[in-house]
C-alpha cells in the first residue's frame, strides 16, 4: 500500500478541482486568466503543465533569466567527458526555483541557500534511454547525478507514496557542493522527489546544508503537502 498524502489514488486530482484550486490561489491577482504561469505571493501555478504548489514562507522565487548566473558559479561535471556547458544543456533549466536567500546581498556571499528546484520533462524526450519502468528511470537518474556532483551518494530510500493521487518516489542523498564563492567543497544534503503524470516527469530537488546550519527539513515537508497535480 502507498502512503496517502492527499486524496484517493487515481492519477492527478482532476481538471475541475485543479482549476478551482488555481482560482482560489490567484484570487485578487490582476493577471490574464489565460496566462499559463502565475505567481501569487507564496504560490506557483503552471496551468499548462498542471501543477500548483506553495513555496516556503519568506523564501523567494528566482527568475529563470537569472539562472545563467547561478550555473556559471557552480562547479559540476568531474565524472563526465562532456564540458560543463554541454552538461547544463543536457540537464535543462528548471521551470521554477525557490530559495531562502533570494536577494542578492553581500551578507549572503559564501552562504549556502536552502533551495527547491523543479524540472519537468516530457516522457517522449527520454524514451530512447532504454528503461522499462519509472522505477528504473529513477535509478538511472540517480546514477547520472553521481557522475555530475562530487561524492554524490544516496543515503536513504523511501517507500513510494501518493501526492495528489500520483505515485511519488523519494530518496535522500548527499554530495559536495562546489562553488566559486566557497573556498572548500561543502557537504550538502539533497531530497529528491520524482513522479510521472499526464505525459510528464516531475523532478523536485530540495537542497540544504547541515554543515553550514542551513537546514530546511521542516520547510521541505510542508512544501510536499502543498503539491497539486492535475
N, C-alpha and C positions, 0 to 999 in steps of 0.2 A: 504494500500500500504506500502511496505517496503521501508525504506530509502536506496537508492542505493549508495554504496560506490565505487564499481568498477564493470564494465562490466554489461551485461544483465543477468537477472535471468535464470539460468538453473540448474546446480549443479557443481561447480568447473569450472575452466577456460579451461579444456580440456588438454589432454596429450601433444599434439603438441605444444601448446602455453606455457605450463609449462616447457617443455624441452628446448624451445627456450630461455625463461627467465633464466633457470638454466645455459645454456651455456654462456649467456651473463654475468651472475653474477660471474661465475667461470673462466672467460677468463683470461688467463695468470697464472693460478694456476696449479702448477705441481702436479696433483693427478691422480690416476687411474680413468679413465672415468666411470668405472663400480662401483666405490665406492658409497655406498648408502648415506652416510652422509659426508658433507663437509662444511668447514667454510672458507670464504674468506673475511678478514678484518671485515666489519660490517654485513656480510650476512651469514645466516644459511640456508642450503639446506638439506632436507631429501627426497631423491628420492623414497625410499621405502614407506614412509608414505605420500608422495605427498604434501609437504609443503615447502615454502620458505618465509623468512622474513628478515628484516633488524633490528638489534639491535640499540638502541640509540647511537648516536655518542659519542665517548670517554668512553663508557661503555665497560665492558669486559664479555666474556663468562666464566662461571665457569665449570671446568672439572667435569664430573659426578662422577669420582672417589673420588673427594673431598667432595661430598655431605654428606658422612658419618659424617664428622666433623661438617658440618652445622647442621645436625639433632641432633647430640649429645649436641649441645649448646642451642637449642631452647627448651622451656618447653611447652608441649602440653598435651591435653587429660584429663583435670579435670572433664569433664562431662561424661566420659565413664568408664566402668568397665575394659576394656582392658588395658594392660600395654602399655607404650609408644612405646616399640618395636613392639608390635602387631599392634598398630595404624599406625605406619610408614609402616609396611609391607602391611597393607590393602590399604593405600593411594597409595603406589607405588612411585618409584622415578620419578621425572620429566625427560623428554628426553632432555631438554635444560633449562639452567639458564643464564640469562643476568643480570648483576648488575652494579651499578655505581662505588662502591668502591671494585673492584675485586682483587686488590692487597692486600696482607697480610702485612699491615704496622701498626706499633704501634700507629700512629696518628689516625687510624680509629677505634681503640678499643672503644667500647661503643657507636659508631655512627651507626644509622640505615641506611642501604644502600638501596635506591630505587631499586627494583628488579622486573624482569618479569620472570615467570616460565611457562613452557609448559608441560602439561601432555596429553598423548594420550592413549585412552583405546579402545580396540576392543569392538564393541557393544555386541558380544555374552557373554563377561565376566559379563555383567550387566543385562542380560535377566531375571534372577531369582529374580530381585528386585520388580517385580510386577507393574511397571509403564506402562501406555498405550501410552503416548505421550512423546516427548522430553521435552516439557514444564513441564510435571510432574516430569521428571528426574531432571531438573534444580532446581525445588522446593525442591525435596528430597535431592539434593546435598547441597543446602544452609542450610537446617536443620541439616544435618550431620556435616557440618563445624561449626555450632553453638555449637555442642557438643564437639568440639575439641579445638577451640580457645576461650579464655576467653572473656566474654562480647561481643561476636560477634552479630552484628545486621545489617540487610540490611537497608540502608538509602535512596536508590533511585533505581527505576527500569526504564529501557528504553524500548521503543517500539522495536520489532525485526527489524533488518536491514540486508542488504546484503553486504558481502565482498567476492569478487571472486565468485559471483553467489551463495554463500551459506548463509543460514539464520543464523545470529548470535543473541544470547541472551546476554544482558549485564545488570549488576547491580552493584551498589556501596555498599560498606559495611565498617564497622569499627570494630576493635577488640583491645584488649590489648595484645601487644606483650611481651612475657616473655622470657628473655634470660639470660644466666649465666653471661654475661659481662655488663648487665644493671641492676642497683640496684632496680629500681622500674618498674612495668609494664608500657609500653609505648603505647600510643594511636597511632594506625596505620590505614591508610585508604587503602582499597582494592577495585580494579576494576576487576571484573570477566567477561570474555568473553567466551561463550560456543557455539560450533557448532557441527553438525554431518555431515559427508561426507564420502562416499566410505567405509562404514562399520566401521568407527571410530568415537569416540567422542573426540573433541579437546577442551582443557580446559586451557585458558590463565589466569594467576593471576598476577595482577600488584599492587605492594605494595609501599606505600610511607608514610612518617610521617610528617604532618604539625607541630606537636609539636616540633620536632627537626629541623624544617625548611628544611627538606629533601623532597622537593616537585618535582614531575616529571609529572605533568599533561600534559605539552606540549610534553614531550618525549613519553608518552603513546599514545597520539592522533596521533603523527607522526608514531609511530610504527604500529598502527592499519591500516594505509593507505598502508603499505608495505606488508601485509599478502597476500600470494597467495596460494590457494589450488587447487590441480589438478582436 
